[in-house]
Amino acid sequence: MHVIPSLLFASLLVLLLLLPSTEMKKPGKGRGLRGARNKLTQGRVRARSVGRHSRSGPFRPVSSNCSESTESGDMFVDCQDQQLISIPASKTWTQEPKHLLLARNQIKILRDGAFTGYGSLISLDLQQNQISLVEDGAFDGLTQITTLLLQHNHLGTLSEEALIPMPNLRYLRLYDNPWICLCPMESLIRTLQVPSNRNLGNHARCAEPIRQKNMKLKKVDAESLCNEPDEAGDSQSDQTDPFIGPLPILGKQDATTVCHTYLFPQVRMDCSNRGLKEVPTGIPDDVVLVDLSHNAIRHLKARDFQGARGLRTLKLNNNNMEHIDTGSLSGLLHLHELDLSDNSLHFVQYGVLEDLYFLSRLKLGGNPWICNYSIHYMVYWLRLHPGVRHSGLLCHSPLDHAGDSVEEYVNAYNRECPKDRQHSRTDQDQTDPELWNTPMEVQGELEEEELEPSHLRVQQKYQIIRLS
């Protein structure tokens, strides 16, 4: 009888001992806090991995602050001003780009295979970086590229080998680099001088040696580059020749050298804040936008824009400009927008705007317009071109018209009778403006003339007076 309670007690004890071990084997138990932390960490790592490599997720991050866009069916990747020091991997983007914009970054070296995976590129913009070295295989795989921009960098030498992987290259910009025109540059210079390569390396100039400083690469004698010069003779000539060294610029500056040129999405030149006192020469005819703002151009002269036939936007604001010659804007038949704001213009000379048939926007604010007869041309031209949206045409002087609209001033001027129309005749028929230049007035003058003897008649002197 005492055996059964003992067995029951033993069974309960066994169950109590086994129960914790069973609970420890349940999911989420047994591995304790360490297991939970490991599981959470693995989940986070897996989420980051998916976010970095997935190309279809809605929250896929794009490298830095680069932007992707599509224009005319072409994929553009804009990574300008992102402080990049290397080329982003091609798998970063949702699809292979056709145009890659990497201007104004901090890239110093283009390594072999830097553009692996970018086989669909048509244009590559690397201007305004700090590139001092391009390895021979840097552009491998870019068989479709037609435009390469390398201007405004620190390149001293470049081998022809670097260009061989790009058989379709048509436009190559190399200016504003400190090219050292010695033997390592021979193959590149020979390539640039091939007649069919007329758009490769235009305007690029030597920085060294001193005897070839500022000479265009296209004009360098390639035969002499690898000849050993007489160093002693050169040093002696450097000491005796008074003309060695950079010469002051006497003529106008070249736009392709002083300005930054951007080809995509449209051809435009940024010449702002360059300290220019004149419009630079050599603006290409395919440029659609030229920004000459914030310079010191006081005077626009005839034929300043004679080569810029395709120009659509011209910014000349903030130049302290005082005068615009007739003919200075001639030939700009396709110009749509003209910004003349924040200058020192008092009026616009007659004929300045005559070629601007398609102008649609004219900015004139911030100028000290003088409301006298010289300002009438601007108002009459705007009346004949009602499609031109203009702003800022307000009288600055004289004081009685300050702040008034120039158009209101001209309307008020025309409502008043000019003093030079007043005559001293008292006859109402002669002073009545409605009878001026009528047959009755002419007949009266003839009758009065016939009453005088012929020997007393004097030759009439006529004066042409232009009335408003």
C-alpha positions as CSV (number, residue, x, y, z in Angstrom):
1,M,0.0,0.0,0.0
2,H,3.0,2.3,0.6
3,V,4.5,1.5,-2.8
4,I,1.9,3.3,-4.9
5,P,2.4,6.7,-3.3
6,S,6.1,6.3,-3.6
7,L,5.8,5.5,-7.4
8,L,3.5,8.5,-7.9
9,F,6.0,10.8,-6.1
10,A,8.8,9.5,-8.2
11,S,6.8,10.0,-11.5
12,L,6.0,13.6,-10.6
13,L,9.7,14.2,-9.8
14,V,10.8,12.9,-13.2
15,L,8.2,15.0,-15.0
16,L,9.4,18.1,-13.2
17,L,12.9,17.4,-14.1
18,L,12.1,16.8,-17.8
19,L,9.8,19.7,-18.3
20,P,12.5,22.5,-18.4
21,S,14.6,20.6,-20.9
22,T,11.5,20.2,-23.2
23,E,10.7,23.9,-23.0
24,M,14.3,24.8,-23.9
25,K,13.9,23.0,-27.2
26,K,11.0,25.1,-28.4
27,P,11.7,27.6,-31.1
28,G,13.0,30.9,-29.8
29,K,13.9,29.3,-26.6
30,G,17.1,27.7,-25.5
31,R,19.4,29.9,-27.6
32,G,18.6,32.7,-25.2
33,L,19.3,36.5,-25.8
34,R,22.4,35.7,-27.8
35,G,20.5,33.7,-30.3
36,A,17.8,36.4,-30.7
37,R,20.5,39.1,-31.3
38,N,22.3,36.9,-33.9
39,K,19.0,36.4,-35.7
40,L,18.2,40.1,-35.7
41,T,21.7,41.0,-36.9
42,Q,21.5,38.4,-39.8
43,G,18.2,39.9,-40.8
44,R,19.6,43.4,-41.0
45,V,22.6,42.3,-43.0
46,R,20.3,40.5,-45.4
47,A,18.1,43.6,-45.8
48,R,21.1,45.8,-46.5
49,S,22.4,43.3,-49.0
50,V,19.1,43.2,-50.8
51,G,18.9,47.0,-50.8
52,R,22.3,47.5,-52.2
53,H,22.2,44.9,-55.0
54,S,18.5,44.8,-56.0
55,R,17.8,46.6,-59.2
56,S,14.0,46.4,-59.1
57,G,13.0,47.3,-55.5
58,P,11.1,50.6,-55.0
59,F,13.6,51.7,-52.3
60,R,16.8,51.0,-54.2
61,P,19.4,53.7,-53.2
62,V,21.3,55.5,-56.0
63,S,25.0,56.1,-55.6
64,S,25.5,59.4,-53.7
65,N,23.0,62.0,-55.1
66,C,23.2,61.0,-58.7
67,S,20.1,61.3,-60.7
68,E,18.7,59.2,-63.6
69,S,16.6,60.5,-66.4
70,T,15.4,59.7,-69.8
71,E,15.4,62.1,-72.7
72,S,14.5,61.2,-76.3
73,G,14.8,57.5,-75.3
74,D,18.3,57.9,-74.0
75,M,19.3,57.2,-70.4
76,F,21.2,60.0,-68.7
77,V,23.0,59.6,-65.4
78,D,24.0,62.9,-63.8
79,C,26.7,62.7,-61.2
80,Q,28.0,66.2,-61.4
81,D,29.2,68.0,-58.2
82,Q,29.1,64.9,-56.1
83,Q,32.7,64.9,-54.8
84,L,33.3,61.4,-56.4
85,I,36.9,60.1,-56.4
86,S,36.2,57.1,-58.6
87,I,33.8,55.9,-61.3
88,P,30.6,54.4,-60.0
89,A,30.0,50.7,-60.8
90,S,27.8,50.2,-63.9
91,K,25.4,47.9,-61.9
92,T,24.4,50.9,-59.8
93,W,21.9,52.1,-62.4
94,T,18.5,50.7,-63.3
95,Q,19.7,50.3,-66.9
96,E,22.9,50.9,-68.9
97,P,23.2,54.7,-69.4
98,K,23.8,56.3,-72.8
99,H,25.2,59.5,-71.3
100,L,27.3,59.7,-68.1
101,L,27.9,63.2,-66.6
102,L,30.8,63.2,-64.1
103,A,31.9,66.9,-64.3
104,R,33.2,68.8,-61.3
105,N,34.1,65.9,-59.1
106,Q,37.5,64.9,-57.5
107,I,38.6,62.1,-59.8
108,K,42.4,62.0,-60.1
109,I,43.2,58.8,-61.9
110,L,41.4,56.7,-64.5
111,R,42.5,53.1,-63.9
112,D,42.4,50.2,-66.4
113,G,38.9,49.0,-66.8
114,A,37.4,52.0,-65.1
115,F,34.3,51.8,-67.4
116,T,33.7,48.1,-67.4
117,G,30.0,47.5,-68.0
118,Y,29.4,50.9,-69.7
119,G,29.5,49.5,-73.2
120,S,26.4,51.4,-74.3
121,L,27.8,54.9,-73.5
122,I,27.6,57.5,-76.3
123,S,29.0,60.4,-74.3
124,L,31.2,60.8,-71.3
125,D,31.7,64.1,-69.5
126,L,34.8,64.2,-67.2
127,Q,35.6,67.9,-67.4
128,Q,36.6,69.9,-64.4
129,N,38.0,67.1,-62.3
130,Q,41.6,66.6,-61.1
131,I,42.6,63.9,-63.6
132,S,46.4,63.7,-64.0
133,L,46.7,60.1,-65.2
134,V,44.8,58.0,-67.7
135,E,46.0,54.4,-67.9
136,D,46.0,52.8,-71.4
137,G,43.1,50.5,-70.7
138,A,40.9,53.0,-68.9
139,F,38.4,53.3,-71.8
140,D,38.3,49.6,-72.7
141,G,34.8,48.5,-73.9
142,L,33.6,52.0,-74.9
143,T,33.1,50.9,-78.5
144,Q,29.9,53.1,-79.0
145,I,31.2,56.3,-77.5
146,T,31.3,59.4,-79.8
147,T,32.0,62.2,-77.4
148,L,34.6,62.4,-74.6
149,L,35.2,65.6,-72.6
150,L,38.5,65.8,-70.7
151,Q,39.0,69.6,-70.7
152,H,39.9,71.5,-67.5
153,N,41.9,68.7,-65.8
154,H,45.6,68.2,-64.9
155,L,46.7,66.0,-67.7
156,G,50.3,66.5,-68.9
157,T,50.5,63.5,-71.2
158,L,48.2,61.0,-72.9
159,S,49.0,58.0,-75.1
160,E,47.3,57.2,-78.3
161,E,46.8,53.7,-76.8
162,A,44.1,55.1,-74.5
163,L,42.0,56.2,-77.5
164,I,42.2,52.9,-79.5
165,P,39.2,51.2,-77.7
166,M,37.0,54.0,-78.9
167,P,36.8,53.6,-82.8
168,N,33.6,55.8,-83.1
169,L,35.1,58.8,-81.2
170,R,34.2,62.0,-83.1
171,Y,34.5,64.7,-80.5
172,L,37.4,64.9,-78.0
173,R,37.9,68.0,-75.8
174,L,41.4,68.3,-74.3
175,Y,42.0,72.1,-73.8
176,D,42.9,73.7,-70.5
177,N,45.3,70.8,-69.5
178,P,49.0,71.4,-68.9
179,W,50.2,69.3,-71.8
180,I,54.0,68.5,-71.9
181,C,54.8,68.4,-75.6
182,L,57.7,66.0,-75.5
183,C,58.3,62.5,-76.9
184,P,55.6,60.6,-74.9
185,M,53.0,62.8,-76.6
186,E,54.1,62.0,-80.2
187,S,51.6,59.3,-80.9
188,L,48.6,61.4,-79.6
189,I,49.7,64.5,-81.5
190,R,50.0,62.5,-84.7
191,T,46.5,61.1,-84.2
192,L,45.1,64.6,-83.6
193,Q,46.7,65.9,-86.8
194,V,45.1,63.3,-89.0
195,P,42.7,65.4,-91.3
196,S,39.7,63.1,-90.6
197,N,40.1,63.9,-86.9
198,R,39.3,67.5,-87.2
199,N,37.1,67.5,-84.1
200,L,39.6,65.8,-81.8
201,G,41.7,68.0,-79.5
202,N,40.9,71.4,-81.0
203,H,42.2,74.3,-78.9
204,A,44.4,72.2,-76.7
205,R,47.8,73.9,-76.2
206,C,51.3,73.0,-74.9
207,A,52.3,74.2,-71.5
208,E,55.8,72.9,-71.7
209,P,58.6,73.1,-72.8
210,I,59.0,76.8,-72.9
211,R,59.8,77.0,-76.6
212,Q,56.4,75.5,-77.5
213,K,54.3,77.2,-74.8
214,N,50.8,78.1,-75.9
215,M,51.3,76.3,-79.3
216,K,48.2,74.2,-80.3
217,L,48.8,70.5,-80.3
218,K,47.5,70.4,-83.9
219,K,50.3,72.7,-85.0
220,V,53.2,71.0,-83.1
221,D,55.9,69.4,-85.3
222,A,55.6,65.8,-84.3
223,E,58.8,64.9,-86.0
224,S,60.8,67.0,-83.6
225,L,59.3,65.8,-80.4
226,C,61.6,62.8,-79.9
227,N,64.7,64.5,-81.0
228,E,67.2,65.1,-78.2
229,P,67.5,68.9,-77.8
230,D,70.7,70.6,-76.9
231,E,70.0,71.4,-73.3
232,A,72.9,73.7,-73.0
233,G,71.9,75.6,-76.1
234,D,68.3,75.8,-74.9
235,S,69.3,77.1,-71.5
236,Q,71.6,79.7,-73.2
237,S,68.8,80.8,-75.5
238,D,66.4,81.0,-72.5
239,Q,68.7,83.6,-70.9
240,T,69.3,85.7,-74.0
241,D,65.9,85.7,-75.7
242,P,63.8,88.5,-74.3
243,F,60.6,87.2,-75.8
244,I,60.6,83.8,-74.1
245,G,57.8,83.3,-71.6
246,P,54.1,84.0,-71.6
247,L,53.0,87.1,-73.5
248,P,50.1,89.3,-72.4
249,I,46.9,88.7,-74.2
250,L,46.4,91.6,-76.6
251,G,43.4,90.4,-78.5
252,K,40.1,88.9,-77.4
253,Q,40.2,85.7,-75.4
254,D,39.0,82.5,-77.0
255,A,35.7,81.2,-75.7
256,T,36.6,77.6,-75.9
257,T,39.5,78.2,-73.6
258,V,38.1,80.6,-71.1
259,C,34.6,79.1,-70.9
260,H,33.3,75.7,-69.7
261,T,31.5,73.9,-72.5
262,Y,28.8,71.3,-71.8
263,L,27.4,69.2,-74.7
264,F,24.5,67.4,-72.9
265,P,21.6,67.6,-72.8
266,Q,22.3,70.7,-75.0
267,V,25.4,72.5,-76.1
268,R,26.0,75.4,-73.8
269,M,28.9,77.6,-72.6
270,D,29.4,78.9,-69.1
271,C,31.5,82.1,-69.3
272,S,30.2,83.7,-66.1
273,N,32.5,85.1,-63.4
274,R,35.5,85.1,-65.7
275,G,36.5,88.7,-65.4
276,L,35.8,89.3,-69.1
277,K,35.9,92.8,-70.5
278,E,34.8,91.8,-74.0
279,V,32.8,89.0,-75.5
280,P,35.3,86.2,-76.3
281,T,35.8,85.0,-79.8
282,G,35.2,81.5,-81.2
283,I,31.8,80.8,-79.9
284,P,30.8,77.7,-82.0
285,D,27.7,77.9,-84.2
286,D,26.0,74.9,-82.5
287,V,26.0,76.5,-79.0
288,V,22.4,77.1,-77.9
289,L,23.1,78.9,-74.6
290,V,25.9,81.3,-73.6
291,D,26.1,82.7,-70.1
292,L,28.3,85.8,-69.9
293,S,26.8,87.1,-66.7
294,H,28.8,88.7,-63.8
295,N,31.7,89.9,-65.9
296,A,32.9,93.4,-66.8
297,I,31.6,93.8,-70.4
298,R,30.6,97.5,-70.7
299,H,30.2,97.6,-74.4
300,L,28.7,95.2,-76.9
301,K,30.3,95.7,-80.4
302,A,29.2,94.8,-83.9
303,R,29.8,91.2,-84.9
304,D,30.5,90.1,-81.3
305,F,28.2,87.1,-81.9
306,Q,28.7,86.6,-85.6
307,G,29.5,82.9,-85.3
308,A,26.8,81.9,-82.9
309,R,24.1,81.4,-85.4
310,G,22.3,78.7,-83.3
311,L,22.1,80.7,-80.1
312,R,18.8,80.5,-78.3
313,T,19.6,81.9,-74.9
314,L,22.0,84.8,-74.2
315,K,22.7,86.0,-70.6
316,L,24.4,89.4,-70.3
317,N,23.1,90.4,-66.9
318,N,25.3,92.0,-64.2
319,N,28.0,93.4,-66.5
320,N,27.6,97.1,-65.8
321,M,27.0,97.4,-69.5
322,E,26.6,101.0,-70.8
323,H,26.2,100.7,-74.6
324,I,25.1,98.3,-77.3
325,D,26.1,99.0,-80.8
326,T,23.8,98.5,-83.7
327,G,24.7,95.2,-85.3
328,S,26.0,93.6,-82.1
329,L,23.1,91.1,-82.1
330,S,22.9,90.7,-85.8
331,G,22.5,87.2,-87.1
332,L,20.9,85.8,-83.9
333,L,17.8,84.9,-85.8
334,H,16.9,82.0,-83.5
335,L,17.4,83.8,-80.2
336,H,14.5,83.1,-77.8
337,E,15.7,84.7,-74.5
338,L,17.8,87.7,-73.9
339,D,18.8,88.9,-70.4
340,L,20.1,92.5,-70.1
341,S,19.1,93.0,-66.5
342,D,21.2,94.7,-63.8
343,N,23.4,96.7,-66.1
344,S,23.9,100.5,-66.7
345,L,21.8,100.9,-69.9
346,H,20.1,104.3,-70.4
347,F,18.4,103.3,-73.7
348,V,18.7,100.8,-76.6
349,Q,20.0,102.3,-79.8
350,Y,17.8,102.2,-82.9
351,G,18.2,98.9,-84.8
352,V,19.8,96.8,-82.1
353,L,16.8,94.4,-81.9
354,E,16.0,94.2,-85.6
355,D,17.3,90.6,-86.2
356,L,15.6,89.1,-83.2
357,Y,12.6,87.7,-85.0
358,F,11.9,84.8,-82.7
359,L,12.6,86.5,-79.3
360,S,10.0,85.5,-76.7
361,R,11.6,86.7,-73.4
362,L,13.4,89.9,-72.7
363,K,14.7,90.8,-69.2
364,L,15.4,94.6,-68.7
365,G,15.1,95.2,-65.0
366,G,17.8,96.9,-62.9
367,N,18.9,99.4,-65.6
368,P,18.7,103.2,-65.1
369,W,16.4,103.8,-68.1
370,I,16.2,107.5,-69.0
371,C,12.7,108.5,-70.2
372,N,13.3,110.8,-73.1
373,Y,13.0,110.5,-76.9
374,S,15.8,107.9,-77.1
375,I,13.7,105.3,-75.2
376,H,10.9,105.4,-77.7
377,Y,12.6,102.8,-80.0
378,M,12.3,100.2,-77.4
379,V,8.6,100.8,-76.8
380,Y,7.8,100.9,-80.5
381,W,9.7,97.6,-81.2
382,L,7.9,95.9,-78.3
383,R,4.5,97.0,-79.8
384,L,5.5,95.5,-83.1
385,H,6.4,92.2,-81.4
386,P,3.5,91.6,-79.0
387,G,4.6,88.0,-78.4
388,V,7.8,89.1,-76.5
389,R,7.3,88.9,-72.7
390,H,9.4,91.6,-71.2
391,S,10.0,92.9,-67.6
392,G,11.8,95.7,-65.8
393,L,11.3,98.6,-68.3
394,L,10.7,101.4,-65.8
395,C,11.8,105.0,-65.9
396,H,14.8,105.8,-63.6
397,S,15.0,109.5,-64.6
398,P,13.9,112.3,-64.9
399,L,12.5,112.5,-61.4
400,D,9.0,113.4,-62.4
401,H,8.8,110.1,-64.2
402,A,10.9,107.9,-61.9
403,G,9.2,104.6,-61.3
404,D,6.7,105.0,-64.1
405,S,6.4,102.4,-66.9
406,V,8.3,103.5,-70.0
407,E,5.3,102.6,-72.1
408,E,3.1,104.9,-70.0
409,Y,5.6,107.7,-70.5
410,V,5.6,107.3,-74.2
411,N,1.8,107.3,-74.3
412,A,1.7,110.5,-72.3
413,Y,4.4,112.0,-74.6
414,N,2.3,111.3,-77.6
415,R,-0.9,112.8,-76.1
416,E,0.8,116.1,-75.5
417,C,1.3,118.6,-78.3
418,P,5.1,119.1,-78.9
419,K,6.2,122.7,-78.6
420,D,7.9,122.7,-82.0
421,R,4.5,122.2,-83.6
422,Q,3.4,125.7,-82.5
423,H,3.5,128.4,-85.1
424,S,3.2,132.2,-84.8
425,R,0.4,132.5,-87.3
426,T,-2.8,133.9,-85.9
427,D,-5.1,132.7,-88.7
428,Q,-7.2,129.9,-87.3
429,D,-7.1,128.2,-90.7
430,Q,-3.3,128.1,-90.5
431,T,-3.0,127.2,-86.9
432,D,-5.6,124.4,-87.0
433,P,-3.6,121.1,-87.0
434,E,-6.4,119.5,-89.0
435,L,-5.5,121.7,-92.0
436,W,-1.7,121.0,-91.9
437,N,-0.4,119.6,-95.2
438,T,-3.8,119.7,-96.8
439,P,-4.5,120.9,-100.3
440,M,-6.1,124.1,-98.9
441,E,-2.9,125.0,-97.1
442,V,-0.7,124.3,-100.1
443,Q,-3.0,126.4,-102.4
444,G,-2.9,129.3,-100.0
445,E,0.9,129.2,-100.0
446,L,1.0,129.2,-103.8
447,E,-1.4,132.2,-104.1
448,E,0.6,134.2,-101.6
449,E,3.8,133.5,-103.5
450,E,2.2,134.6,-106.9
451,L,1.3,138.1,-105.4
452,E,5.0,139.0,-105.0
453,P,7.1,140.4,-107.9
454,S,9.4,137.9,-109.4
455,H,12.5,139.9,-108.5
456,L,11.5,140.0,-104.8
457,R,10.9,136.3,-104.5
458,V,13.6,134.5,-102.5
459,Q,14.5,130.8,-102.7
460,Q,12.5,128.9,-100.1
461,K,14.6,127.0,-97.5
462,Y,12.9,123.9,-96.3
463,Q,13.7,122.1,-93.0
464,I,12.7,118.5,-92.4
465,I,11.3,118.1,-88.8
466,R,10.7,114.6,-87.6
467,L,7.6,114.5,-85.5
468,S,6.7,111.7,-83.1
